[in-house]
Amino acid sequence: MSDRKYRQRGYQDDERDRKPASKTGPPGAPQGPRERGDRPEGPKTPNLMAAHEVVKCSQCGTRVTLDIGVDSRCARCGADLHACAQCASFDPGSRFECMQAIPARVTPKNARNTCALFAPRTTIERQTGSTAPTTARSAFDDLFKF
């Protein structure tokens, strides 16, 4: 009988108390990896959502078209889209706040400019969607499956 209150296996157990892990080889011999039981067609691929690239306004977050010209403006807030704040190379921690090698700083960063190195900042957005119920009653019915 042990003087310990709980009987979990641990480093204080005697060797005689422990049971052998496996009968496949001599005790203490290293065992190889277990067989995984893969499917014959290969491993299962994860079910990922579809994704697409979008360009959003840096001021209000509205989606804009991918073809941004020098005089383009956001349809919702009216901000200039051909600006440093909208560029993929914009980095506040870099010299002149741009990751490209530019000779002089462009100010202000949210105003229109004619930089030849401009490329719109794109983000990856998951294509998720759900049909919202039209009324509160239908939402309640859908919740409790009436």
C-alpha positions in Angstrom: 0.0 0.0 0.0 1.3 3.4 -0.9 1.5 6.4 1.4 0.5 8.7 -1.4 -3.0 10.0 -1.5 -3.5 9.8 -5.3 -2.5 6.8 -7.5 -1.3 8.4 -10.7 1.6 6.8 -12.4 4.8 8.8 -12.1 8.4 8.9 -11.3 7.9 7.7 -7.7 6.4 4.4 -8.8 8.4 1.3 -8.5 9.3 -0.7 -11.6 7.2 -3.6 -10.5 4.1 -1.4 -10.4 4.5 -0.4 -14.0 3.1 -2.5 -16.8 5.0 -3.1 -20.0 4.0 -0.8 -22.8 4.0 -3.3 -25.6 4.8 -7.0 -26.2 6.3 -6.3 -29.7 9.9 -6.5 -28.6 12.2 -6.8 -25.7 11.5 -4.3 -22.8 13.2 -1.0 -23.3 13.8 -1.6 -27.1 12.9 1.5 -29.3 9.7 1.1 -31.2 9.1 2.4 -34.7 6.4 4.8 -35.7 2.8 3.5 -35.7 1.1 2.9 -39.0 -1.0 5.8 -39.9 -3.6 4.1 -42.0 -3.6 6.6 -44.8 -6.2 6.4 -47.4 -5.2 4.8 -50.8 -6.0 8.1 -52.7 -3.7 10.1 -50.4 -4.1 12.4 -47.4 -7.4 14.3 -47.0 -7.2 17.8 -48.3 -8.5 20.5 -46.0 -11.8 22.1 -46.9 -10.7 25.8 -47.3 -12.9 28.7 -48.2 -12.4 30.3 -51.6 -10.5 33.6 -51.5 -10.0 36.5 -53.8 -8.0 39.7 -53.9 -9.7 43.0 -53.3 -8.7 46.6 -53.1 -10.2 48.7 -50.4 -10.2 52.4 -49.7 -7.7 53.3 -46.9 -10.1 55.9 -45.4 -13.5 54.1 -45.3 -12.8 50.5 -46.3 -15.1 50.4 -49.3 -14.2 48.0 -52.1 -13.0 49.7 -55.2 -12.2 48.5 -58.7 -8.7 47.2 -59.5 -8.0 49.7 -62.2 -7.0 52.9 -60.3 -6.1 55.9 -62.4 -4.3 59.1 -61.3 -7.6 61.0 -60.8 -9.6 58.1 -59.2 -11.6 58.8 -56.1 -13.5 56.6 -53.7 -17.2 56.5 -54.5 -18.3 56.5 -50.9 -16.0 59.0 -49.1 -14.3 60.9 -52.0 -10.8 60.1 -50.9 -8.0 60.1 -53.5 -7.1 56.5 -54.5 -3.8 57.2 -56.3 -2.1 58.2 -53.0 0.8 56.9 -50.9 -1.6 55.7 -48.1 -3.3 53.4 -50.7 0.0 52.0 -52.1 1.4 48.5 -51.5 4.8 50.1 -50.8 3.6 52.4 -48.1 5.4 51.7 -44.8 5.4 54.2 -42.0 8.6 52.7 -40.6 10.7 53.0 -43.7 12.7 56.0 -45.0 10.3 58.5 -46.6 7.6 56.1 -45.5 8.0 54.1 -48.7 9.6 50.7 -49.3 10.7 51.7 -52.8 13.9 53.8 -53.4 12.4 57.3 -54.0 14.6 60.4 -54.1 12.4 62.7 -52.0 9.6 62.4 -49.5 6.0 62.7 -50.9 3.7 64.7 -48.6 0.8 64.5 -47.7 0.4 60.7 -47.8 -3.3 60.7 -48.3 -3.4 63.2 -51.2 -3.3 62.5 -54.9 0.2 62.1 -56.5 1.8 61.0 -59.7 4.2 58.4 -58.4 5.3 56.0 -61.1 5.9 53.2 -58.5 2.3 53.2 -57.3 0.7 49.8 -57.0 -2.7 49.5 -55.2 -2.6 47.6 -51.9 -4.6 44.4 -52.2 -5.9 42.2 -49.4 -7.0 38.6 -49.5 -10.6 38.2 -48.6 -12.4 35.0 -47.9 -15.6 34.4 -49.9 -18.1 33.7 -47.2 -21.7 34.4 -47.4 -24.9 33.6 -45.8 -28.5 34.4 -46.6 -29.9 36.6 -43.9 -33.4 36.0 -42.9 -35.8 38.6 -44.1 -37.9 38.9 -40.9 -37.4 38.4 -37.2 -40.0 35.7 -37.2 -38.2 33.6 -39.9 -34.9 34.1 -38.0 -36.6 32.7 -34.9 -38.1 29.8 -36.8 -34.7 29.0 -38.4 -33.0 29.1 -35.0 -35.3 26.5 -33.5 -36.1 24.6 -36.8 -39.8 25.2 -36.8 
